């Protein structure tokens, strides 16, 4: 699935967005009810478009799906602006407008996720991001509360950047990468992952 933010413009832009994403291989996308320019869902100071305006966006997106199999996900950031009850109200309205799945952003604990699921029945997405409003909840726990999809949108970027920063600091201090070589993916591990056999021709210079 892909993150389409607020749809990249007005209604006509949103219609083009869903068509292009689907044509380029996405299985689904989520759009949100923040005003543009949006803020991270786990930051304060967000503002929302009206519920009616978001319903119109969802209706347009739904009508422009190329395939019925494409999953249109409606995200609401109302929890951090108007409270959980408002998020539930919007979630149900967005589902009625044509969303296949609802994504409540920025919920604060398991109790809120469970309450949202109970009062907004249907397909649901949970966002498990670190250092935000949501505590660590396992995928199994989310499933038990009725959530069908869990995303980890920045997890491995954070892992990678943490490792890169520590590696650069050690390289700067010691002048060699030898000290953290055991933390790297080896050349053979890379070859095994790619199914690459040295000496085979790929049509370009095989210097990996």
C-alpha positions as CSV (number, residue, x, y, z in Angstrom):
1,X,0.0,0.0,0.0
2,X,1.1,3.6,-0.5
3,X,0.6,6.8,1.5
4,X,-1.2,9.4,-0.6
5,X,-1.2,12.1,2.1
6,X,-4.1,14.4,1.5
7,X,-4.5,13.3,-2.1
8,X,-2.1,15.9,-3.7
9,X,-4.6,18.6,-4.4
10,X,-8.2,19.0,-5.2
11,X,-10.8,16.4,-6.3
12,X,-9.4,16.1,-9.9
13,X,-5.9,15.6,-8.6
14,X,-7.1,12.9,-6.2
15,X,-8.9,11.1,-9.1
16,X,-5.6,11.1,-11.0
17,X,-3.7,9.9,-8.0
18,X,-5.7,6.8,-7.4
19,X,-5.6,5.8,-11.1
20,X,-1.8,6.3,-11.4
21,X,-1.0,4.5,-8.2
22,X,-3.1,1.5,-9.2
23,X,-1.7,1.5,-12.7
24,X,1.8,1.4,-11.3
25,X,1.2,-1.6,-9.2
26,X,0.0,-0.4,-5.8
27,X,-2.5,-2.7,-4.0
28,X,-4.1,0.1,-2.1
29,X,-3.5,3.6,-0.7
30,X,-4.6,5.8,2.2
31,X,-5.6,9.4,2.2
32,X,-6.2,11.5,5.2
33,X,-8.5,14.3,6.5
34,X,-5.8,16.9,7.4
35,X,-5.6,20.3,5.8
36,X,-2.7,20.8,3.5
37,X,0.2,21.2,4.3
38,X,-0.3,18.2,6.6
39,X,1.7,17.3,9.8
40,X,3.0,14.0,11.0
41,X,0.1,12.1,12.5
42,X,1.9,11.8,15.9
43,X,2.6,15.6,16.2
44,X,0.4,18.1,17.8
45,X,-1.0,21.2,16.0
46,X,-2.9,19.4,13.2
47,X,-6.0,20.9,11.5
48,X,-8.7,18.9,9.7
49,X,-10.8,19.5,6.6
50,X,-14.5,19.2,7.2
51,X,-16.0,15.7,7.4
52,X,-18.1,16.5,4.3
53,X,-15.1,17.5,2.3
54,X,-13.3,14.3,3.2
55,X,-16.4,12.2,2.3
56,X,-16.4,13.9,-1.1
57,X,-12.7,13.0,-1.5
58,X,-13.4,9.3,-0.6
59,X,-16.4,9.2,-2.9
60,X,-14.3,10.5,-5.8
61,X,-11.5,8.1,-5.1
62,X,-13.8,5.2,-4.9
63,X,-15.5,6.0,-8.2
64,X,-12.1,6.3,-9.9
65,X,-10.7,2.9,-8.8
66,X,-9.6,0.9,-11.8
67,X,-10.2,-2.4,-10.1
68,X,-12.5,-3.4,-7.2
69,X,-9.6,-5.2,-5.7
70,X,-7.7,-1.9,-5.1
71,X,-8.0,-1.1,-1.3
72,X,-9.0,2.5,-0.6
73,X,-8.1,3.4,3.0
74,X,-9.4,6.5,4.7
75,X,-7.3,7.9,7.5
76,X,-8.6,10.2,10.2
77,X,-6.5,12.3,12.4
78,X,-9.5,13.5,14.5
79,X,-8.3,11.7,17.7
80,X,-5.6,14.3,18.2
81,X,-7.8,17.3,17.3
82,X,-11.4,16.6,18.5
83,X,-11.1,13.4,20.5
84,X,-11.8,9.7,20.0
85,X,-15.6,10.0,19.6
86,X,-15.1,12.4,16.7
87,X,-12.6,9.9,15.1
88,X,-15.2,7.2,15.4
89,X,-17.9,9.3,13.8
90,X,-15.6,10.3,11.0
91,X,-14.4,6.7,10.5
92,X,-18.0,5.4,10.1
93,X,-18.8,8.3,7.7
94,X,-15.8,7.6,5.6
95,X,-16.7,3.9,5.3
96,X,-20.2,4.9,4.2
97,X,-18.7,7.2,1.6
98,X,-16.8,4.3,0.0
99,X,-13.7,3.6,1.9
100,X,-12.8,-0.1,2.0
101,X,-10.7,0.3,5.2
102,X,-10.4,2.9,7.9
103,X,-7.2,4.0,9.5
104,X,-7.5,5.8,12.9
105,X,-4.2,7.7,13.4
106,X,-2.6,8.7,16.7
107,X,-4.6,6.5,19.1
108,X,-3.1,6.5,22.6
109,X,-3.5,3.0,24.0
110,X,-5.0,-0.5,23.5
111,X,-8.3,0.6,25.1
112,X,-8.7,3.3,22.4
113,X,-7.9,0.9,19.6
114,X,-10.4,-1.6,21.0
115,X,-13.1,1.1,21.4
116,X,-12.6,2.3,17.9
117,X,-12.8,-1.2,16.5
118,X,-16.0,-1.9,18.4
119,X,-17.7,1.2,17.2
120,X,-16.4,1.4,13.7
121,X,-16.9,-2.2,12.4
122,X,-15.2,-3.3,9.2
123,X,-11.7,-3.5,7.8
124,X,-9.2,-1.5,9.9
125,X,-5.6,-0.4,9.7
126,X,-3.3,0.3,12.7
127,X,-0.1,2.4,12.5
128,X,2.7,1.1,14.7
129,X,5.3,3.8,14.6
130,X,7.9,4.4,17.2
131,X,8.4,7.6,19.4
132,X,4.8,8.7,18.8
133,X,1.4,8.7,20.5
134,X,0.9,5.0,20.2
135,X,2.7,2.6,22.7
136,X,4.2,-0.6,21.4
137,X,1.4,-3.1,20.6
138,X,2.1,-6.4,18.8
139,X,0.6,-7.4,15.5
140,X,-1.1,-10.3,17.3
141,X,-2.7,-7.9,19.9
142,X,-3.9,-5.7,17.0
143,X,-5.4,-8.7,15.3
144,X,-7.2,-9.7,18.5
145,X,-8.8,-6.2,18.7
146,X,-10.1,-6.5,15.1
147,X,-7.4,-4.8,13.1
148,X,-6.7,-6.4,9.7
149,X,-3.5,-4.6,8.7
150,X,-0.6,-3.2,10.7
151,X,2.0,-0.9,9.1
152,X,5.5,-0.1,10.4
153,X,6.2,2.9,8.1
154,X,9.5,4.2,9.4
155,X,10.8,1.4,11.5
156,X,13.5,0.1,9.3
157,X,14.6,3.6,8.1
158,X,15.2,4.3,11.8
159,X,17.1,1.1,12.3
160,X,19.2,1.8,9.2
161,X,19.9,5.5,10.1
162,X,20.8,4.5,13.7
163,X,23.3,2.0,12.4
164,X,24.7,4.4,9.8
165,X,25.2,7.1,12.4
166,X,27.0,4.8,14.8
167,X,29.2,3.4,12.0
168,X,30.2,6.9,10.8
169,X,31.1,7.9,14.3
170,X,33.3,4.8,14.7
171,X,34.9,5.3,11.3
172,X,35.7,8.9,12.2
173,X,37.2,7.9,15.5
174,X,39.2,4.9,14.4
175,X,39.8,5.6,10.7
176,X,38.7,2.1,9.7
177,X,35.5,0.0,9.3
178,X,37.1,-3.1,10.7
179,X,35.5,-2.7,14.1
180,X,32.0,-2.9,12.9
181,X,32.4,-5.3,10.0
182,X,30.6,-8.0,12.0
183,X,27.5,-5.8,11.9
184,X,27.4,-5.7,8.1
185,X,25.7,-7.9,5.5
186,X,28.5,-9.9,4.0
187,X,29.2,-10.1,0.3
188,X,28.1,-13.8,0.3
189,X,24.9,-12.9,2.2
190,X,24.1,-10.3,-0.5
191,X,24.7,-12.8,-3.3
192,X,22.5,-15.4,-1.6
193,X,19.7,-12.9,-1.1
194,X,19.8,-11.9,-4.8
195,X,20.3,-15.4,-6.0
196,X,23.5,-14.1,-7.8
197,X,26.3,-16.4,-8.8
198,X,29.6,-14.6,-9.5
199,X,30.6,-15.0,-13.2
200,X,27.1,-15.1,-14.5
201,X,26.3,-12.3,-17.0
202,X,23.5,-9.8,-16.1
203,X,24.1,-7.6,-19.1
204,X,26.2,-5.1,-17.1
205,X,29.4,-4.9,-15.2
206,X,28.9,-7.1,-12.1
207,X,30.8,-5.2,-9.5
208,X,28.8,-5.7,-6.3
